[in-house]
């Protein structure tokens, strides 16, 4: 017998794009995800569900709840340069080279 996971609805989204973005985030973090249309007529779905294995629902919720990075953190990741002292987000940034 195949080892098929028991899938559970993680969240419901208003369109395919939002559902695929959420599913991609989960998959990037190691949580398998399925995008499943909720409707009777293909192409006319009102909502789209993202399903995850029941055993990983808690992890999926934790990943989804993580805060987005600040602008200063994104700038550091993109450029490798710490923001200037005049930047308002300077207090939010931790110098990764500091030991």
Phi, psi and omega in degrees: 000141180286147178269085182263126180292152175275108185275145179226148178293123177272312182199160178241135184238158184282348181202169182298319184301310180298320180294318180292324176297313179296317179296320178297319177299315180295315180297323178297332179265009175091012178254115178299143181216144176242139174261122188233119179290142177247097180178166182270330184245119180304134181092346180244029180295138176273323181226159179228130181261150170250124181252144176226158176301139183307323182292343184248011181299317181299316178297319179298318179295322178295315179298316182295331183276350180301141180288149175287150178293152177285166177300321180295321178294319177296320179298317179296317180296325182282323188248338185080002181255136174287146179298156179292163181297332182284348183291136182292337182268009185302324181291340182276347187261133175256131180287111183290345180272348179288137181245000000 
